[in-house]
Amino acid sequence: MKGIKVVSGKTYIGIVEDNVDPDKLGRIKIRVLDVFDEAKIEEIPFATPWKDLGGSQISIPEKGKVVMVVFEQGDAYKPEYISTEHWNVNLENKLKSLSDSDYLSMKSLIFDHKTQIYSNDTEGLKLDHKWNNINIKSNGINLNLKDNNMMLNIGDEAANQQAILGNHFLDWFDEFVTTLLSNTAFLGNLGGPILTNPALIRVLTKYQSLKDPMFLSHHVNIVDNNKVTSVKSEPRQETAQNGDVWTSTKTQNTVTTTTNETNKPTTGDKQQYDEKHTEPSTEIPGVRPEVVVTPKNLPKPTGDSMGTNKKVEKIIWFLKSKNYKIFEKTMELNLVAFRNKKNVKDEELSNVTNKFDESLAVFYKDDKNEWQLIEYSITTVPGLVPQSKNLPSKVAILRSGQYYEVIRLGNYLGNENYKCLIFDSCEIHRNDKIDRYNFDSPSERGNFAITIHASSEISSSEYIFNYSEGAQVFKNKNQYDQFIKL
């Protein structure tokens, strides 16, 4: 690299060969033609980017990208990259597809195969990431989901209150109101009809008069279940190419890459379960546990004695009644899963709902010494075998009790990119029924690969099925992501 000369003020062209800057300053290594042709990659100096006037934008060029370079004060060791030679291939293809008027009105901020932010006369302003998009047009604003497996959360990414589909509900409610107004809704002691009370009639007729002008929005619409269709019918550029296509008489292009990566919408209804999902085996036998401690009676907390968060104090009261330990140091988490299933007799209906209808409470003291509480939708019990009405034979059910100093953060099924909580030791019921949960079935203690993890790796799941064979499983992926970061 000795004796290299460059001309101050001259614009050179080069190929990006390394875009990983250990200092994260936007620097890249560029093989500048006729300057660094024979240099080893480690010998090429980092090139710094020209910055925008506000210093608020950054876009790291991909490996293989053709860029324009200048050298500060003619110093070969101070390269600066100022622009790229070619647009992203997806933007090039998009421009070719536009009409003349849309081409002339096209403005693009970001445009690659993953993220596209642009506007033109026909499409309006579109913010698109992997097919999910917000589209602002002259006649309205559309929040479009990619497919039926996606979610829209309002107010918080971990929101867990489901929206009511107004028309469907009110169609049913109309039938209910009509029945009440028919004077046949109620029967007297002798089986004769009872006339509807005039006050009730006034309320019901008031509902009928207000339904369309007041109760149903004329400005906001919600998609019906499993009716997400718009996005998949729209053309979208999705070429997963990193770098530019170029040829040279001096060297072969080995840095530009194209993959089969795709984020295209899937067809069909929301996935009820993942047929490829396999839970860690819990079939390893354990030992019979000791008898649990006897709960003690405590007065229920009331009024001022409940502290900064009344719901947390009620949970604490419950835990103390079980002789459980409470963690009260700042930012020290208490995790409490509430099971709502009870034993049922043979002749009764099953207690298996196959739904995420239980809750996990996470509470802790913040830096102001005040209790904070977050609640999540989970299951504490296993689900049905897919495409059947039975539970897996001898499936594990985590036994009620307190577990601490036996749970650690680990990798779910060995996946380093999927963190979960793992029980190194716990007690389970070896369920001896396939039509219901039997919380009196024999107990075992040991390491059964019980974990706390998410259901769907995409968004959420309505049903448990094979997502749990004893694990504590979150319904909502966003809720789980928030939880595991705690």
PETA-V14078 format. One record per residue. N is the residue number from 0. SS is DSSP state (H for helix, E for strand, L for the rest). Layout:
BEGIN
N/SS + N/SS
END
This chain:
BEGIN
0/L + 1/L + 2/L + 3/L + 4/L + 5/L + 6/L + 7/L + 8/L + 9/L + 10/L + 11/E + 12/E + 13/E + 14/E + 15/E + 16/E + 17/E + 18/L + 19/L + 20/L + 21/L + 22/L + 23/L + 24/L + 25/L + 26/L + 27/E + 28/E + 29/E + 30/E + 31/E + 32/L + 33/L + 34/L + 35/L + 36/L + 37/L + 38/L + 39/L + 40/H + 41/H + 42/H + 43/L + 44/L + 45/E + 46/E + 47/E + 48/E + 49/L + 50/L + 51/L + 52/L + 53/L + 54/L + 55/L + 56/L + 57/L + 58/L + 59/L + 60/L + 61/L + 62/L + 63/L + 64/L + 65/E + 66/E + 67/E + 68/E + 69/E + 70/E + 71/H + 72/H + 73/H + 74/L + 75/L + 76/L + 77/L + 78/E + 79/E + 80/E + 81/E + 82/E + 83/E + 84/L + 85/L + 86/L + 87/L + 88/H + 89/H + 90/H + 91/H + 92/H + 93/H + 94/H + 95/H + 96/H + 97/L + 98/L + 99/H + 100/H + 101/H + 102/H + 103/H + 104/H + 105/L + 106/E + 107/E + 108/E + 109/E + 110/E + 111/L + 112/L + 113/L + 114/E + 115/E + 116/E + 117/E + 118/E + 119/E + 120/L + 121/L + 122/L + 123/E + 124/E + 125/E + 126/E + 127/E + 128/E + 129/L + 130/L + 131/E + 132/E + 133/E + 134/E + 135/E + 136/E + 137/L + 138/L + 139/E + 140/E + 141/E + 142/E + 143/E + 144/L + 145/L + 146/L + 147/L + 148/L + 149/L + 150/L + 151/L + 152/L + 153/L + 154/L + 155/L + 156/L + 157/L + 158/L + 159/L + 160/L + 161/L + 162/L + 163/L + 164/L + 165/H + 166/H + 167/H + 168/H + 169/H + 170/H + 171/H + 172/H + 173/H + 174/H + 175/H + 176/H + 177/H + 178/H + 179/H + 180/H + 181/L + 182/L + 183/L + 184/L + 185/L + 186/E + 187/L + 188/L + 189/L + 190/L + 191/L + 192/E + 193/L + 194/L + 195/L + 196/L + 197/H + 198/H + 199/H + 200/H + 201/H + 202/H + 203/H + 204/H + 205/H + 206/H + 207/H + 208/H + 209/H + 210/H + 211/H + 212/H + 213/H + 214/H + 215/L + 216/L + 217/L + 218/L + 219/L + 220/L + 221/L + 222/L + 223/L + 224/L + 225/L + 226/L + 227/L + 228/L + 229/L + 230/H + 231/H + 232/H + 233/L + 234/L + 235/L + 236/L + 237/L + 238/L + 239/L + 240/E + 241/E + 242/L + 243/L + 244/L + 245/L + 246/L + 247/L + 248/L + 249/L + 250/L + 251/L + 252/L + 253/L + 254/L + 255/L + 256/E + 257/E + 258/L + 259/L + 260/L + 261/L + 262/L + 263/L + 264/L + 265/L + 266/L + 267/L + 268/L + 269/L + 270/L + 271/L + 272/L + 273/L + 274/L + 275/L + 276/L + 277/L + 278/L + 279/L + 280/L + 281/L + 282/L + 283/L + 284/L + 285/L + 286/E + 287/L + 288/L + 289/L + 290/L + 291/L + 292/L + 293/L + 294/L + 295/L + 296/L + 297/L + 298/L + 299/L + 300/L + 301/L + 302/H + 303/H + 304/H + 305/H + 306/L + 307/L + 308/L + 309/H + 310/H + 311/H + 312/H + 313/H + 314/H + 315/H + 316/H + 317/H + 318/H + 319/H + 320/H + 321/L + 322/L + 323/L + 324/L + 325/L + 326/L + 327/L + 328/L + 329/E + 330/L + 331/L + 332/L + 333/E + 334/E + 335/E + 336/E + 337/E + 338/L + 339/L + 340/L + 341/L + 342/L + 343/L + 344/L + 345/L + 346/L + 347/L + 348/L + 349/L + 350/L + 351/L + 352/L + 353/L + 354/E + 355/L + 356/L + 357/E + 358/E + 359/E + 360/E + 361/E + 362/E + 363/E + 364/E + 365/L + 366/L + 367/L + 368/L + 369/L + 370/E + 371/E + 372/E + 373/E + 374/E + 375/E + 376/E + 377/E + 378/E + 379/L + 380/L + 381/L + 382/L + 383/E + 384/L + 385/L + 386/L + 387/L + 388/L + 389/L + 390/E + 391/L + 392/L + 393/L + 394/L + 395/E + 396/E + 397/E + 398/L + 399/L + 400/L + 401/L + 402/L + 403/L + 404/L + 405/L + 406/E + 407/E + 408/E + 409/E + 410/E + 411/H + 412/H + 413/H + 414/L + 415/L + 416/L + 417/L + 418/E + 419/E + 420/E + 421/E + 422/E + 423/L + 424/L + 425/E + 426/E + 427/E + 428/E + 429/E + 430/L + 431/L + 432/L + 433/L + 434/L + 435/L + 436/L + 437/L + 438/L + 439/L + 440/L + 441/L + 442/E + 443/E + 444/E + 445/E + 446/L + 447/L + 448/L + 449/L + 450/E + 451/E + 452/E + 453/E + 454/L + 455/L + 456/L + 457/L + 458/L + 459/E + 460/L + 461/L + 462/E + 463/L + 464/H + 465/H + 466/H + 467/L + 468/L + 469/L + 470/L + 471/E + 472/E + 473/E + 474/L + 475/E + 476/H + 477/H + 478/H + 479/H + 480/H + 481/H + 482/H + 483/H + 484/H + 485/L
END
